[in-house]
Amino acid sequence: MVRIAVDLNRCQGYAQCAFLAPEIFTMHGEEALLYDPEAAEAQRAKLAQAAAACPVQAILVDAVDVPAEAVSGAR
């Protein structure tokens, strides 16, 4: 899982993220950004492109570490 955070105070609604990763980011009206804060690992490349393309660098993309117990089922 990949965690996404957008600084909505910094976001200016350029919509580059919505263009590059429409599965995650959508514009609501002309200035309001809607996004899924937790995306699948398969979306990482698109998210990295969207974050890099943001003119005001408002997007932070971070991996979420899954505990070993959750992966292996061990306790």
N, CA, C and O atoms as CSV, one atom per row, in Angstrom:
chain,resi,resn,atom,element,x,y,z
A,1,MET,N,N,0.843,-1.167,0.000
A,1,MET,CA,C,0.000,0.000,0.000
A,1,MET,C,C,0.898,1.243,0.000
A,1,MET,O,O,1.979,1.253,0.588
A,2,VAL,N,N,0.426,2.264,-0.660
A,2,VAL,CA,C,1.140,3.533,-0.745
A,2,VAL,C,C,0.236,4.610,-0.151
A,2,VAL,O,O,-0.931,4.732,-0.523
A,3,ARG,N,N,0.783,5.378,0.762
A,3,ARG,CA,C,0.023,6.462,1.391
A,3,ARG,C,C,0.308,7.763,0.647
A,3,ARG,O,O,1.449,8.050,0.284
A,4,ILE,N,N,-0.743,8.542,0.429
A,4,ILE,CA,C,-0.636,9.807,-0.296
A,4,ILE,C,C,-1.157,10.915,0.605
A,4,ILE,O,O,-2.185,10.770,1.266
A,5,ALA,N,N,-0.434,12.013,0.619
A,5,ALA,CA,C,-0.907,13.201,1.326
A,5,ALA,C,C,-0.760,14.385,0.386
A,5,ALA,O,O,0.260,14.539,-0.285
A,6,VAL,N,N,-1.789,15.216,0.347
A,6,VAL,CA,C,-1.749,16.417,-0.482
A,6,VAL,C,C,-1.947,17.623,0.433
A,6,VAL,O,O,-2.908,17.683,1.199
A,7,ASP,N,N,-1.035,18.570,0.342
A,7,ASP,CA,C,-1.174,19.822,1.087
A,7,ASP,C,C,-2.180,20.678,0.321
A,7,ASP,O,O,-1.833,21.352,-0.649
A,8,LEU,N,N,-3.430,20.636,0.774
A,8,LEU,CA,C,-4.491,21.331,0.049
A,8,LEU,C,C,-4.385,22.851,0.180
A,8,LEU,O,O,-5.009,23.579,-0.592
A,9,ASN,N,N,-3.614,23.331,1.135
A,9,ASN,CA,C,-3.352,24.774,1.223
A,9,ASN,C,C,-2.373,25.210,0.139
A,9,ASN,O,O,-2.418,26.343,-0.340
A,10,ARG,N,N,-1.492,24.295,-0.237
A,10,ARG,CA,C,-0.504,24.595,-1.264
A,10,ARG,C,C,-1.042,24.332,-2.673
A,10,ARG,O,O,-0.663,25.024,-3.618
A,11,CYS,N,N,-1.923,23.337,-2.819
A,11,CYS,CA,C,-2.471,22.955,-4.123
A,11,CYS,C,C,-3.169,24.151,-4.774
A,11,CYS,O,O,-3.970,24.840,-4.143
A,12,GLN,N,N,-2.851,24.379,-6.040
A,12,GLN,CA,C,-3.430,25.495,-6.785
A,12,GLN,C,C,-4.399,25.033,-7.875
A,12,GLN,O,O,-4.902,25.850,-8.646
A,13,GLY,N,N,-4.658,23.738,-7.940
A,13,GLY,CA,C,-5.625,23.215,-8.900
A,13,GLY,C,C,-5.127,23.129,-10.331
A,13,GLY,O,O,-5.924,23.216,-11.264
A,14,TYR,N,N,-3.823,22.960,-10.525
A,14,TYR,CA,C,-3.288,22.819,-11.879
A,14,TYR,C,C,-3.715,21.515,-12.538
A,14,TYR,O,O,-3.706,21.414,-13.765
A,15,ALA,N,N,-4.086,20.521,-11.749
A,15,ALA,CA,C,-4.641,19.235,-12.194
A,15,ALA,C,C,-3.663,18.347,-12.950
A,15,ALA,O,O,-4.091,17.442,-13.667
A,16,GLN,N,N,-2.377,18.578,-12.811
A,16,GLN,CA,C,-1.406,17.691,-13.443
A,16,GLN,C,C,-1.510,16.281,-12.865
A,16,GLN,O,O,-1.343,15.299,-13.588
A,17,CYS,N,N,-1.783,16.182,-11.574
A,17,CYS,CA,C,-1.927,14.876,-10.937
A,17,CYS,C,C,-3.141,14.125,-11.489
A,17,CYS,O,O,-3.074,12.917,-11.718
A,18,ALA,N,N,-4.234,14.828,-11.699
A,18,ALA,CA,C,-5.446,14.200,-12.233
A,18,ALA,C,C,-5.237,13.729,-13.668
A,18,ALA,O,O,-5.827,12.734,-14.090
A,19,PHE,N,N,-4.410,14.433,-14.408
A,19,PHE,CA,C,-4.099,14.039,-15.778
A,19,PHE,C,C,-3.220,12.787,-15.792
A,19,PHE,O,O,-3.439,11.884,-16.600
A,20,LEU,N,N,-2.231,12.729,-14.904
A,20,LEU,CA,C,-1.271,11.623,-14.904
A,20,LEU,C,C,-1.738,10.385,-14.133
A,20,LEU,O,O,-1.332,9.268,-14.454
A,21,ALA,N,N,-2.580,10.576,-13.130
A,21,ALA,CA,C,-3.060,9.439,-12.331
A,21,ALA,C,C,-4.558,9.610,-12.038
A,21,ALA,O,O,-4.945,9.825,-10.889
A,22,PRO,N,N,-5.393,9.513,-13.071
A,22,PRO,CA,C,-6.833,9.747,-12.882
A,22,PRO,C,C,-7.520,8.712,-11.992
A,22,PRO,O,O,-8.619,8.960,-11.496
A,23,GLU,N,N,-6.892,7.566,-11.786
A,23,GLU,CA,C,-7.470,6.555,-10.904
A,23,GLU,C,C,-7.401,6.994,-9.445
A,23,GLU,O,O,-8.166,6.510,-8.611
A,24,ILE,N,N,-6.487,7.907,-9.140
A,24,ILE,CA,C,-6.256,8.350,-7.766
A,24,ILE,C,C,-6.760,9.768,-7.537
A,24,ILE,O,O,-7.407,10.039,-6.526
A,25,PHE,N,N,-6.469,10.676,-8.469
A,25,PHE,CA,C,-6.785,12.090,-8.309
A,25,PHE,C,C,-7.883,12.525,-9.277
A,25,PHE,O,O,-7.855,12.167,-10.454
A,26,THR,N,N,-8.843,13.293,-8.782
A,26,THR,CA,C,-9.868,13.878,-9.646
A,26,THR,C,C,-10.127,15.306,-9.182
A,26,THR,O,O,-10.000,15.634,-8.002
A,27,MET,N,N,-10.488,16.128,-10.131
A,27,MET,CA,C,-10.845,17.499,-9.804
A,27,MET,C,C,-12.352,17.582,-9.636
A,27,MET,O,O,-13.106,17.031,-10.437
A,28,HIS,N,N,-12.778,18.263,-8.607
A,28,HIS,CA,C,-14.192,18.503,-8.349
A,28,HIS,C,C,-14.400,19.999,-8.553
A,28,HIS,O,O,-14.039,20.806,-7.696
A,29,GLY,N,N,-14.972,20.354,-9.669
A,29,GLY,CA,C,-15.037,21.766,-10.027
A,29,GLY,C,C,-13.705,22.196,-10.605
A,29,GLY,O,O,-12.972,21.374,-11.156
A,30,GLU,N,N,-13.388,23.461,-10.489
A,30,GLU,CA,C,-12.145,23.959,-11.074
A,30,GLU,C,C,-10.975,23.977,-10.107
A,30,GLU,O,O,-9.824,24.045,-10.538
A,31,GLU,N,N,-11.245,23.917,-8.800
A,31,GLU,CA,C,-10.150,24.055,-7.852
A,31,GLU,C,C,-10.084,23.000,-6.756
A,31,GLU,O,O,-9.068,22.911,-6.066
A,32,ALA,N,N,-11.126,22.199,-6.571
A,32,ALA,CA,C,-11.144,21.236,-5.474
A,32,ALA,C,C,-10.604,19.887,-5.933
A,32,ALA,O,O,-11.112,19.299,-6.887
A,33,LEU,N,N,-9.578,19.403,-5.252
A,33,LEU,CA,C,-8.966,18.121,-5.574
A,33,LEU,C,C,-9.512,17.043,-4.652
A,33,LEU,O,O,-9.546,17.213,-3.433
A,34,LEU,N,N,-9.937,15.936,-5.241
A,34,LEU,CA,C,-10.335,14.752,-4.496
A,34,LEU,C,C,-9.313,13.668,-4.798
A,34,LEU,O,O,-8.860,13.533,-5.935
A,35,TYR,N,N,-8.949,12.895,-3.778
A,35,TYR,CA,C,-7.977,11.831,-4.001
A,35,TYR,C,C,-8.154,10.716,-2.993
A,35,TYR,O,O,-8.726,10.914,-1.921
A,36,ASP,N,N,-7.658,9.538,-3.346
A,36,ASP,CA,C,-7.677,8.373,-2.471
A,36,ASP,C,C,-6.371,8.385,-1.686
A,36,ASP,O,O,-5.310,8.248,-2.296
A,37,PRO,N,N,-6.395,8.543,-0.365
A,37,PRO,CA,C,-5.154,8.646,0.406
A,37,PRO,C,C,-4.361,7.347,0.510
A,37,PRO,O,O,-3.202,7.365,0.926
A,38,GLU,N,N,-4.965,6.226,0.141
A,38,GLU,CA,C,-4.250,4.950,0.174
A,38,GLU,C,C,-4.426,4.252,-1.166
A,38,GLU,O,O,-5.529,3.842,-1.529
A,39,ALA,N,N,-3.339,4.127,-1.884
A,39,ALA,CA,C,-3.380,3.515,-3.215
A,39,ALA,C,C,-2.639,2.190,-3.221
A,39,ALA,O,O,-1.832,1.904,-2.336
A,40,ALA,N,N,-2.925,1.398,-4.223
A,40,ALA,CA,C,-2.247,0.113,-4.384
A,40,ALA,C,C,-0.804,0.336,-4.823
A,40,ALA,O,O,-0.483,1.323,-5.485
A,41,GLU,N,N,0.042,-0.589,-4.446
A,41,GLU,CA,C,1.468,-0.520,-4.807
A,41,GLU,C,C,1.648,-0.449,-6.324
A,41,GLU,O,O,2.612,0.146,-6.807
A,42,ALA,N,N,0.734,-1.049,-7.068
A,42,ALA,CA,C,0.813,-1.036,-8.530
A,42,ALA,C,C,0.709,0.372,-9.103
A,42,ALA,O,O,1.108,0.609,-10.243
A,43,GLN,N,N,0.176,1.302,-8.323
A,43,GLN,CA,C,0.022,2.687,-8.781
A,43,GLN,C,C,1.251,3.549,-8.488
A,43,GLN,O,O,1.269,4.729,-8.835
A,44,ARG,N,N,2.278,2.975,-7.853
A,44,ARG,CA,C,3.434,3.754,-7.401
A,44,ARG,C,C,4.081,4.578,-8.517
A,44,ARG,O,O,4.397,5.747,-8.293
A,45,ALA,N,N,4.286,4.024,-9.685
A,45,ALA,CA,C,4.944,4.753,-10.774
A,45,ALA,C,C,4.120,5.967,-11.202
A,45,ALA,O,O,4.660,7.057,-11.392
A,46,LYS,N,N,2.811,5.770,-11.351
A,46,LYS,CA,C,1.952,6.892,-11.729
A,46,LYS,C,C,1.923,7.957,-10.641
A,46,LYS,O,O,1.910,9.151,-10.938
A,47,LEU,N,N,1.911,7.532,-9.395
A,47,LEU,CA,C,1.907,8.478,-8.284
A,47,LEU,C,C,3.199,9.283,-8.242
A,47,LEU,O,O,3.181,10.486,-7.984
A,48,ALA,N,N,4.310,8.620,-8.493
A,48,ALA,CA,C,5.593,9.328,-8.506
A,48,ALA,C,C,5.620,10.368,-9.626
A,48,ALA,O,O,6.122,11.476,-9.437
A,49,GLN,N,N,5.081,10.010,-10.787
A,49,GLN,CA,C,5.007,10.972,-11.899
A,49,GLN,C,C,4.106,12.144,-11.548
A,49,GLN,O,O,4.434,13.295,-11.837
A,50,ALA,N,N,2.973,11.854,-10.927
A,50,ALA,CA,C,2.031,12.910,-10.556
A,50,ALA,C,C,2.653,13.850,-9.527
A,50,ALA,O,O,2.513,15.068,-9.632
A,51,ALA,N,N,3.337,13.288,-8.536
A,51,ALA,CA,C,3.980,14.114,-7.512
A,51,ALA,C,C,5.074,14.979,-8.123
A,51,ALA,O,O,5.203,16.152,-7.775
A,52,ALA,N,N,5.859,14.410,-9.028
A,52,ALA,CA,C,6.940,15.162,-9.671
A,52,ALA,C,C,6.399,16.265,-10.580
A,52,ALA,O,O,7.035,17.307,-10.740
A,53,ALA,N,N,5.233,16.038,-11.173
A,53,ALA,CA,C,4.663,17.014,-12.104
A,53,ALA,C,C,3.935,18.159,-11.405
A,53,ALA,O,O,3.606,19.160,-12.041
A,54,CYS,N,N,3.683,18.023,-10.117
A,54,CYS,CA,C,2.953,19.077,-9.393
A,54,CYS,C,C,3.809,20.348,-9.349
A,54,CYS,O,O,4.898,20.333,-8.775
A,55,PRO,N,N,3.332,21.448,-9.948
A,55,PRO,CA,C,4.132,22.675,-10.007
A,55,PRO,C,C,4.445,23.278,-8.645
A,55,PRO,O,O,5.427,24.007,-8.503
A,56,VAL,N,N,3.619,22.981,-7.637
A,56,VAL,CA,C,3.845,23.557,-6.307
A,56,VAL,C,C,4.293,22.502,-5.291
A,56,VAL,O,O,4.376,22.780,-4.095
A,57,GLN,N,N,4.584,21.276,-5.782
A,57,GLN,CA,C,5.069,20.172,-4.944
A,57,GLN,C,C,4.167,19.945,-3.721
A,57,GLN,O,O,4.643,19.882,-2.587
A,58,ALA,N,N,2.871,19.824,-3.973
A,58,ALA,CA,C,1.892,19.651,-2.901
A,58,ALA,C,C,1.623,18.185,-2.559
A,58,ALA,O,O,0.908,17.901,-1.598
A,59,ILE,N,N,2.188,17.245,-3.335
A,59,ILE,CA,C,1.878,15.821,-3.160
A,59,ILE,C,C,3.052,15.090,-2.523
A,59,ILE,O,O,4.191,15.205,-2.976
A,60,LEU,N,N,2.761,14.339,-1.469
A,60,LEU,CA,C,3.750,13.494,-0.818
A,60,LEU,C,C,3.306,12.049,-0.987
A,60,LEU,O,O,2.174,11.700,-0.654
A,61,VAL,N,N,4.195,11.211,-1.504
A,61,VAL,CA,C,3.912,9.788,-1.704
A,61,VAL,C,C,4.858,9.011,-0.807
A,61,VAL,O,O,6.071,9.213,-0.851
A,62,ASP,N,N,4.297,8.112,0.017
A,62,ASP,CA,C,5.105,7.376,0.979
A,62,ASP,C,C,4.634,5.932,1.033
A,62,ASP,O,O,3.433,5.668,0.983
A,63,ALA,N,N,5.566,5.004,1.133
A,63,ALA,CA,C,5.211,3.594,1.258
A,63,ALA,C,C,4.777,3.309,2.685
A,63,ALA,O,O,5.259,3.932,3.631
A,64,VAL,N,N,3.876,2.377,2.826
A,64,VAL,CA,C,3.430,1.941,4.144
A,64,VAL,C,C,4.006,0.558,4.362
A,64,VAL,O,O,3.767,-0.354,3.571
A,65,ASP,N,N,4.761,0.403,5.430
A,65,ASP,CA,C,5.328,-0.908,5.755
A,65,ASP,C,C,4.238,-1.793,6.346
A,65,ASP,O,O,3.517,-1.391,7.260
A,66,VAL,N,N,4.131,-2.997,5.811
A,66,VAL,CA,C,3.165,-3.968,6.312
A,66,VAL,C,C,3.897,-4.838,7.325
A,66,VAL,O,O,4.948,-5.393,7.005
A,67,PRO,N,N,3.363,-4.972,8.548
A,67,PRO,CA,C,4.014,-5.810,9.559
A,67,PRO,C,C,4.194,-7.235,9.052
A,67,PRO,O,O,3.358,-7.748,8.308
A,68,ALA,N,N,5.291,-7.871,9.460
A,68,ALA,CA,C,5.596,-9.223,9.024
A,68,ALA,C,C,4.487,-10.200,9.401
A,68,ALA,O,O,4.230,-11.154,8.667
A,69,GLU,N,N,3.828,-9.973,10.537
A,69,GLU,CA,C,2.748,-10.854,10.971
A,69,GLU,C,C,1.595,-10.841,9.958
A,69,GLU,O,O,0.971,-11.871,9.705
A,70,ALA,N,N,1.326,-9.681,9.390
A,70,ALA,CA,C,0.230,-9.572,8.435
A,70,ALA,C,C,0.544,-10.299,7.145
A,70,ALA,O,O,-0.359,-10.819,6.489
A,71,VAL,N,N,1.799,-10.342,6.777
A,71,VAL,CA,C,2.198,-11.002,5.537
A,71,VAL,C,C,2.268,-12.508,5.710
A,71,VAL,O,O,1.733,-13.259,4.894
A,72,SER,N,N,2.939,-12.955,6.788
A,72,SER,CA,C,3.171,-14.385,6.970
A,72,SER,C,C,2.069,-15.082,7.762
A,72,SER,O,O,1.961,-16.308,7.730
A,73,GLY,N,N,1.254,-14.308,8.471
A,73,GLY,CA,C,0.235,-14.913,9.307
A,73,GLY,C,C,0.786,-15.381,10.650
A,73,GLY,O,O,0.051,-15.948,11.459
A,74,ALA,N,N,2.093,-15.144,10.897
A,74,ALA,CA,C,2.727,-15.560,12.154
A,74,ALA,C,C,2.311,-14.634,13.288
A,74,ALA,O,O,1.913,-13.489,13.076
A,75,ARG,N,N,2.417,-15.171,14.502
A,75,ARG,CA,C,2.109,-14.344,15.693
A,75,ARG,C,C,3.241,-14.376,16.651
A,75,ARG,O,O,3.174,-13.747,17.707
